[in-house]
Amino acid sequence: MKDEDYMQLAINIAKVGIGQTNPNPVVGAVIVNDGQVIGIGAHLKAGEAHAEVHALQMAGDKAKNSTIYVTLEPCSHFGKTPPCADLLIKSKVKRVVIGTTDPNPQVSGKGIKKLREAGIEVDLGIMKLQADELNPVYYHYMDTGMPYVTLKSAISLDGKIATSTGESKWITGERARLDVHMYRQIHDAILVGVNTVITDNPSLTTRLPNGNSRNPIRVILDSSLRTPLHSNVIQDDLASTWIIVNKSVKQEKMKPFIEKGIRIIPIQDDIRSIKNVLKLLVENGISSVFVEGGAEINGSFLKERAINQVLTYIAPKLIGGKRAPTSIGGNGIEHMADVFQLSVKSVEQLGDDIKIVSEPIRL
Ligand SMILES: Nc1c(/N=C/[C@H](O)[C@H](O)[C@H](O)COP(=O)(O)O)[nH]c(=O)[nH]c1=O
């Protein structure tokens, strides 16, 4: 096999950690000696062993004179675990092949320097594009210190998310709705507005057929605490629920929610500012947010352009009606020159529906 094949293997192994490692990146490692794969590893949880550590443990002393393929530059600083660069030197690895460098200023280039100074051959940038595509959440967080935002809409062909009487079950079919749950699984938080809780009474849990689903934290934007106490997100005890409210909400109004184990977070700044909400979430350890609407909330995310990925599921249905809501409310963009421009990353058919993944154009 060529270097690229082993790196592709490391990239595939890295993916097992997606949604589990935040705020750390996912990383994969493959150790090869004499054409034999003798160790593999993935980073599975922040604070636990890095991919290289798992792979080196599996390789044991056969790591001597081996080549390790690692998707991200080995760390060289003492984080929650000792530096991987030191461990690679101690294990007498002969060659290190790296997918991409680490955007973390604490790390970038230092690991490579340490390895080369120890006489280890280092090759950089093998399958760089694919290695970079592993960690959109980590790169965004390193770049901006803010959580990565995925905005999801499920619409009819004419762009409606519900009928004029508020009915929306269902617009998209089983297969598309299941796909949504795969995204819920890998995001730290799912965010909706209180109107969605009132109209849909959603569970916002991850329900995948294989049973062992991981639930995101359910975040409700609800300035005056209008969330009904009998809502599923309050009563079902299936996942954590945080309600972000205005600081003016009275303590006694919060009491019944707090007694149910709900976390009420009064925001000190203006709750209508999505940037303030995202700042509060990242301060509470949230690296990625799955925004499932409704229209007004989506409108505020668009207004502040706080969107990193757009998931649109389109059902071959027509709903019509000027009062039937579309997926993005608010005042919207007035001039085409100010339109929020994206580029389509993928289009696929899921059952009867079409799924489009798009990302903002990097200006
Ligand atoms: N109405 C539709 C959707 N509706 C999305 C709304 O947010 C709805 O409240 C939640 O999806 C319900 O969450 P839960 O299933 O109770 O956890 N989303 C979809 O993907 N397709 C549709 O047809």
The ligand as a Gaussian input file, in Angstrom:
#p B3LYP/6-31G(d) Opt

LIG

0 1
 N      -41.942000      18.497000      10.475000
 C      -40.691000      18.018000      10.240000
 C      -39.632000      18.351000      11.101000
 N      -39.903000      19.135000      12.173000
 C      -38.998000      19.606000      12.968000
 C      -39.429000      20.282000      14.229000
 O      -38.346000      20.852000      14.938000
 C      -40.028000      19.217000      15.149000
 O      -40.487000      19.797000      16.305000
 C      -38.954000      18.240000      15.619000
 O      -38.303000      17.658000      14.573000
 C      -39.603000      17.139000      16.401000
 O      -38.573000      16.592000      17.128000
 P      -38.721000      15.140000      17.727000
 O      -38.854000      14.248000      16.528000
 O      -39.940000      15.142000      18.593000
 O      -37.453000      14.917000      18.481000
 N      -38.379000      17.911000      10.842000
 C      -38.143000      17.073000       9.779000
 O      -37.008000      16.665000       9.564000
 N      -39.156000      16.720000       8.923000
 C      -40.420000      17.163000       9.128000
 O      -41.299000      16.810000       8.349000

